[in-house]
Amino acid sequence: MTYLPVPVVQPATPDDEDVVAHLFAELHTQNAALDERFALAPGWRAVLHRHFARTWNAPGACWRLAWANTDAVGLIVLEAHTDSPLFRHRHWAELVALYVAPPYRGSGLADRLIAEGLAWATEHGFERVQLYVTASNQAAHACYRRCGFVPVQHILRRDLHPAPGIQPPADPSCGLNDANSSDALETGQHHLAMELAHNESDIITADVAALATHSSEGESYDYHHG
């Protein structure tokens, strides 16, 4: 039996940008295998660079890496989310990304990373954490259920076949944010339309006050949403 060092979870620093980018790419390569719409854009690395440089130590962002000696084997990212002022309950923490390297899947590391994220969200006053998870990714569903997340909404998708060459109009709801939209890793409800697998995706939420100290040594999987 191969011995695996116990990972240490630490905040990411500017020196970790290349490691963060590598794990982020691995996550979305995995996502793209579920659905080609998960594929990263050609300029994704520059987008991630700008976003990480701006938010790695921001009060509203949580970047954590799991290190096994000198190897980064896990990543979790959470960010503050503010929904439209139309809604009364419009503030929550968004679990943007969760990834664990293959050798550590099933070791409990995903649960540890989630517990770290929930603790951060609780300490920063959030009453809930939400995330998007691919409907077909049953391992991810099991992981999140084990950590106390429950489905609260289903998103449905139907593919269309417009005439070639037609470019969709701009999203009017994002008009005020155009200047910053290229820097965002997760733009909430608008981003969700691009984070579906097959025919639907689930929105999952957790009561962070009840879950902040949750940790399990059972089976762990590493997938975020999507």
C-alpha positions as MATLAB code, in Angstrom:
seq = 'MTYLPVPVVQPATPDDEDVVAHLFAELHTQNAALDERFALAPGWRAVLHRHFARTWNAPGACWRLAWANTDAVGLIVLEAHTDSPLFRHRHWAELVALYVAPPYRGSGLADRLIAEGLAWATEHGFERVQLYVTASNQAAHACYRRCGFVPVQHILRRDLHPAPGIQPPADPSCGLNDANSSDALETGQHHLAMELAHNESDIITADVAALATHSSEGESYDYHHG';
ca = [
       0.000    0.000    0.000;
       1.414    3.381   -1.025;
       1.904    5.852    1.801;
       0.476    9.312    1.145;
       1.616   12.246    3.274;
      -1.194   13.962    5.168;
      -1.850   17.260    3.357;
      -1.698   20.607    5.108;
      -4.318   23.192    4.078;
      -2.988   26.742    3.831;
      -4.066   30.072    2.321;
      -2.746   30.641   -1.184;
      -0.198   33.418   -1.690;
       0.904   35.351   -4.791;
       3.824   32.928   -5.149;
       1.299   30.097   -5.590;
      -0.334   31.480   -8.725;
       1.153   28.884  -11.074;
       0.065   26.071   -8.764;
      -3.438   27.526   -8.509;
      -3.611   27.796  -12.293;
      -2.478   24.191  -12.727;
      -5.136   22.815  -10.374;
      -7.771   25.111  -11.875;
      -6.920   23.775  -15.332;
      -7.101   20.183  -14.085;
     -10.538   20.863  -12.605;
     -11.919   22.261  -15.825;
     -10.312   19.587  -17.965;
     -12.273   17.155  -15.844;
     -15.408   19.259  -16.241;
     -14.974   19.450  -20.006;
     -14.896   15.662  -20.118;
     -18.457   15.755  -18.766;
     -19.612   18.417  -21.217;
     -17.680   20.450  -23.782;
     -19.342   23.631  -22.476;
     -17.109   23.367  -19.429;
     -14.016   23.987  -21.576;
     -11.937   27.001  -20.636;
     -11.636   29.867  -23.120;
      -8.319   30.409  -24.970;
      -7.475   33.415  -22.774;
      -8.440   31.855  -19.451;
      -4.941   32.067  -17.972;
      -4.807   35.861  -18.228;
      -8.286   36.115  -16.704;
      -7.271   33.924  -13.790;
      -4.054   35.908  -13.327;
      -5.921   39.205  -13.019;
      -8.575   37.763  -10.758;
      -6.153   35.986   -8.445;
      -3.914   39.054   -8.204;
      -6.908   41.137   -7.176;
      -8.599   38.707   -4.780;
      -6.063   36.285   -3.270;
      -6.107   38.236    0.001;
      -9.419   40.089   -0.375;
     -11.840   39.943    2.587;
     -14.533   38.499    0.327;
     -12.456   35.664   -1.122;
     -11.055   32.415    0.226;
      -8.249   30.689   -1.695;
      -6.908   27.551   -0.001;
      -4.375   24.989   -1.183;
      -3.717   21.543    0.235;
      -0.019   20.668    0.265;
       1.494   17.196    0.569;
       5.079   18.142    1.327;
       5.951   20.316   -1.705;
       3.134   19.090   -3.937;
      -0.167   20.962   -4.187;
      -2.880   18.284   -4.173;
      -6.070   20.255   -3.536;
      -7.736   23.603   -4.163;
     -10.868   25.283   -2.856;
     -12.091   28.779   -3.746;
     -15.029   30.627   -2.209;
     -16.152   34.182   -2.881;
     -18.769   36.564   -1.570;
     -21.789   36.718   -3.868;
     -24.322   39.536   -4.074;
     -27.478   38.893   -6.054;
     -29.845   41.439   -7.599;
     -31.361   44.037   -5.228;
     -34.712   42.620   -6.315;
     -34.215   39.874   -3.737;
     -34.311   40.131    0.047;
     -31.816   37.327    0.714;
     -29.152   38.242   -1.790;
     -25.851   37.697    0.020;
     -24.096   34.355    0.312;
     -20.729   32.674   -0.116;
     -20.245   30.949   -3.451;
     -18.125   27.792   -3.598;
     -16.426   28.585   -6.885;
     -13.999   25.692   -7.271;
     -13.065   22.467   -5.505;
     -10.421   20.066   -6.769;
      -8.412   17.181   -5.323;
      -5.623   15.399   -7.185;
      -6.420   11.772   -8.114;
      -4.097   10.084   -5.558;
      -5.962   11.832   -2.732;
      -9.502   11.102   -3.831;
     -11.216    8.988   -1.209;
      -8.812   10.149    1.503;
     -11.106   12.669    3.182;
      -9.304   15.674    1.695;
     -12.354   17.018   -0.141;
     -14.291   16.999    3.133;
     -11.440   18.810    4.866;
     -11.334   21.483    2.182;
     -15.092   21.966    2.352;
     -14.911   22.243    6.149;
     -12.206   24.880    5.729;
     -14.423   26.822    3.340;
     -17.459   26.597    5.603;
     -15.419   27.830    8.552;
     -14.211   30.801    6.497;
     -17.776   31.626    5.430;
     -19.055   31.447    9.004;
     -16.243   33.642   10.312;
     -17.120   36.233    7.672;
     -20.801   36.366    8.590;
     -22.362   34.408    5.728;
     -25.520   32.482    6.550;
     -25.197   30.050    3.666;
     -22.895   28.645    1.007;
     -24.100   27.789   -2.500;
     -22.486   25.966   -5.389;
     -23.288   24.489   -8.785;
     -22.738   20.801   -9.416;
     -23.159   18.841  -12.627;
     -26.299   16.729  -12.576;
     -24.488   13.642  -13.879;
     -21.622   13.859  -11.384;
     -22.945   11.456   -8.771;
     -19.658   11.305   -6.871;
     -19.776   15.059   -6.340;
     -23.405   14.886   -5.235;
     -22.495   12.254   -2.655;
     -19.613   14.361   -1.358;
     -21.708   17.483   -0.953;
     -24.595   15.602    0.643;
     -22.164   14.077    3.109;
     -21.014   17.592    3.986;
     -24.584   18.738    4.614;
     -25.517   20.422    1.339;
     -29.041   19.951    0.009;
     -30.567   20.737   -3.426;
     -32.700   23.871   -3.501;
     -33.234   24.432   -7.230;
     -32.932   22.564  -10.522;
     -31.669   24.252  -13.699;
     -32.862   22.859  -17.021;
     -31.244   23.263  -20.426;
     -32.384   22.701  -23.981;
     -29.926   23.036  -26.847;
     -31.013   25.056  -29.898;
     -29.785   25.232  -33.482;
     -29.793   28.848  -34.740;
     -28.721   29.718  -38.265;
     -24.935   29.875  -38.735;
     -23.301   33.239  -38.160;
     -25.892   34.726  -35.812;
     -24.288   36.305  -32.753;
     -26.480   36.472  -29.626;
     -27.066   39.979  -28.226;
     -25.369   41.125  -25.051;
     -26.893   40.256  -21.698;
     -28.743   43.420  -20.566;
     -28.643   42.320  -16.924;
     -24.841   42.454  -16.969;
     -24.618   45.835  -18.639;
     -23.400   47.657  -15.544;
     -20.663   45.108  -14.949;
     -19.165   44.876  -18.425;
     -15.916   46.505  -17.370;
     -15.232   43.799  -14.800;
     -16.996   40.805  -16.268;
     -13.879   39.431  -17.954;
     -12.152   39.158  -14.580;
     -14.821   37.131  -12.796;
     -14.389   33.444  -12.092;
     -17.969   33.036  -11.015;
     -20.708   35.521  -11.880;
     -23.527   33.689  -10.195;
     -26.778   33.140  -11.992;
     -25.475   34.379  -15.358;
     -22.446   32.097  -15.198;
     -24.690   29.150  -14.407;
     -25.992   28.992  -17.962;
     -22.501   27.971  -19.082;
     -21.953   25.481  -16.257;
     -24.510   22.812  -17.103;
     -23.881   19.205  -17.941;
     -26.173   17.235  -20.236;
     -29.676   18.528  -19.415;
     -29.598   20.008  -15.918;
     -27.532   21.156  -12.978;
     -28.415   21.457   -9.302;
     -27.981   24.461   -7.057;
     -27.006   23.217   -3.631;
     -26.913   25.151   -0.397;
     -25.790   24.550    3.162;
     -26.512   26.220    6.499;
     -22.951   27.229    7.374;
     -23.632   27.746   11.067;
     -24.495   24.073   11.380;
     -21.780   22.818    9.057;
     -18.705   24.891    9.745;
     -17.053   22.198   11.871;
     -18.098   19.257    9.689;
     -15.346   16.857    8.709;
     -15.487   13.272    7.552;
     -12.840   10.657    6.961;
     -15.092    8.683    4.635;
     -15.035    8.686    0.848;
     -14.188   12.092   -0.606;
     -14.519   13.482   -4.086;
     -13.172   16.680   -5.401;
     -15.555   18.103   -7.862;
     -17.111   21.504   -7.949;
     -19.654   22.510  -10.535;
     -19.262   22.516  -12.627;
];
